[in-house]
Amino acid sequence: MRILAEYPQADFRFVLFTANDKWIVKAEAGACEQIYKFPQLEVSRDEVEAWLQHESGRAWRESVRLRFHDMHASLNLLAPG
């Protein structure tokens, strides 16, 4: 797996990888991460980078942020503090 780029957000960061003919987007926030895989034959790198940086991906980035909020809330049920 090869790291291509990192895209910091206010509450988390995206890391773009390539492996096995897929674009792999890992979102990281503290102890939680989300991973998305896109086939390179169907989705271009420019499309993936647009989702990570530009207005066209704003709603998706917001859904990632909200999912992290839910994930952290779930972790707090296990280890409140």
MOJO-V480254 format. One record per run of one state. SS is the DSSP state (A for helix, B for strand, O for the rest). FROM is the first residue (numbers start at 0). TO is the last residue. If there is no record, write none. Layout:
ss=SS from=FROM to=TO
ss=SS from=FROM to=TO
This chain:
ss=O from=0 to=0
ss=B from=1 to=7
ss=O from=8 to=11
ss=B from=12 to=18
ss=O from=19 to=20
ss=B from=21 to=28
ss=O from=29 to=30
ss=B from=31 to=38
ss=O from=39 to=43
ss=A from=44 to=52
ss=O from=53 to=53
ss=A from=54 to=77
ss=O from=78 to=80
